Amino acid sequence: MERFDAIRAARQPIDVPLADMNGRFAEGETMTETLVRAALDIVYIEGFTGQTVIGIDAPELHTAQPVRLDLAIGVPRLRACATDRITDTVNYAAVRTELHTLLATHKVQLLEALAEQIAQLMISAFGAHWVRVSLSKPAKFDDVAAVGVLIERRRSETRSVWGACASLGEGLIPD
C-alpha cells in the first residue's frame, strides 16, 4: 500500500480565488478571472520525527513517544519560482519550528486530532490551499512497523476569501 508520495500528492487542480493567485505571481503578472483552476506547487517535509505525549493507553498518557510525520503543503504558483526569495514561499524551517511547538503543547489524545491540528495550522499560518498529513507512531507495537493516519484538507472558498472571520460562530447552531 502506498502511504505517502508528496510529489504526486496533488494532481488535481483546485479553485483558487483571484486575490490569492495574484499575490503569488511575479511583479507585473496578474490574473483577470475571479476564480481560476490552478495546479498547486507542493512544499513538503518528509520523515519529520518528534516526541510527544499522545495516546489513550495508560503508559502513553504521561511519557513522550516518537511520532513520524510526512507533510505536503499545496499552494497556487509559488512566487519564489521567479523571485528566488524565501519570503515568497512556504518556509519549511518555520514549519518545522511550529511543528515542534505543536508537539510540545497540544492537548489531544488521538493521532487523528493531532493531524487535524497540523493541517489547520498549515492552512491558517502558512497559506496552504491543500494539505496532506501522514502522522504515525512507529513504536506502538512490536510486530507492526507503524500505526497512523493520513488526512487531506482543503481551504474552503469561504475561508480563503474571508479568512478567519468565516469561522466565527461556526458550529454554534445545529443543522
N, C-alpha and C positions, 0 to 999 in steps of 0.2 A: 504494500500500500504506500503510495506516495504521500509523505507527510507535509512537506513544505518545499516550494520552489519559488523563491522571491522573483526570479527573472520572468517566469511565466505566470505570476500570480494575478495580474490584472490585464487580461487580453481584451476584455470588453470595454469599450469607451463608456463614459458616463456623461450625464447632462451637467454642465457647469455654467453658473451664471456669468454674464459678460464681465462684470466688475472683477471677478476672481481671475478670469483669463487675462484681461488687460494688464493687471498687476504683475503677471508672470512673463510678459513679453519684454524683449529688449526695447530700449527707448526708440520711439518713432513707429513702432509696430502696434496696431490695435485691431480688435475685432469689432464688427458692426452689428451682428445679430444679438438679441437679448439673451438667447440661450444657445449654446453650441454643444455639439457632441465632440468630446475630446478624449484622446488617449491619455493615459496617465504616465508620468515619469515616476519611477519607483526608487525610493531611497530605502535601503534595507540594512538591518543588523541581523546577523546570523550567528547563532551559537553563544548568545549572551548568557552568562551564568551569574547567579547571585544567591544570596542566602536570605531566607525569610521564614517567618512563622506562619504556616498555612496548613490547614487540615481539620478534620473532625475527630480523629482518634486521639485519645488522651496523651500519648507520647508526643504528638505533633503540636499540641496546644501551647507549649512553653519553650520549645527548643527550635532554633532556626535550622532549616534544612535546605539543601541545594534545589534550585529551580533553574530550568533552561528555557530560554526564550528566543524565538525567531520572529522577527518583526518586519513587515513590509508596509511602507508608508507611501501611498499614491497621491500625487499632486499633479494638477494640469501644468504642462510645459514649464519646467524649471528655468527661470531667467539665468541661472548660473551657467547653463549650457552656452550662453552667448557672452555673459559678462565675466565669468571666472571669479565671481565674488562669493564668499561664504554667506554673506547676508542675503543672497538671492536663492538659497536652497534650504533644505532641512539640515540643520547642523547635527550630525549624528553624535558628536561629542556631547552636545547639550541634551539630546535624547537619552544617551547613556547615563548622564548625571541624574536626570529626572527619574529614570527607571530605578536607579539605586535608592533615591529618596523615597519613591513609592514603596519599594520592597521593605524599607525600614519603618514606614509609617502606616501602611494600610491596616484596616481592622476587619478584614473579611476572612472567612474560613475556607471557601471553595476556590479552586483554580478558575472556575467559570466567572466568578465575581471579580477576581483579580484581573483576569484577561479583559473583562469589560471595562474596568477602570483604566487599564493600559490603553485600550482602544479609544476611549473618550478623551484621555489625556492627549493622544496624538491628534485627534480632531480639534480639540479646543486650543491647545497650546502650540501646536506645530502646523496647523493649517491643512491637515490631511483631508482629502475628499474621500478616500478609501483607505482602509487599514486591514491588514491580516495579522493576527496574533496567534502564534503557536506557543503554548505555555505548558511545560511538563515538569513532573517530579521524576528525576532519573533514578532515585534511590528508594522509591516507595516499597517495592517488593524485591526479594532476592532473585526470583525466577522471571522477572519482566524487566526489559531494558528501560522502559519509562512508561508512565501514565500521564495523560494530559488532555488538553482541549485545544481546538483550533477554531477561532471565530473570525468572521469578517464583518466589518461595519462600514457603512457609507454615511457621509454627511448628507442630511436631507436638504432639499431645496430651500425649505423654510429656514433652517438653521444657517445655511450658507448665505442667505440674503439678509437675515435679521440677526444672526449671531446668537449670543447668549440670551437675548430677550425672548427668543422663540420658546424657551423652556420655562419661562415664568408661569406658574400655575399649572404646568403640565402634570397630569395625573391626579389633580385635586378633585375633579368632577368625573364621576364614573360614566362610562359609555351608556 
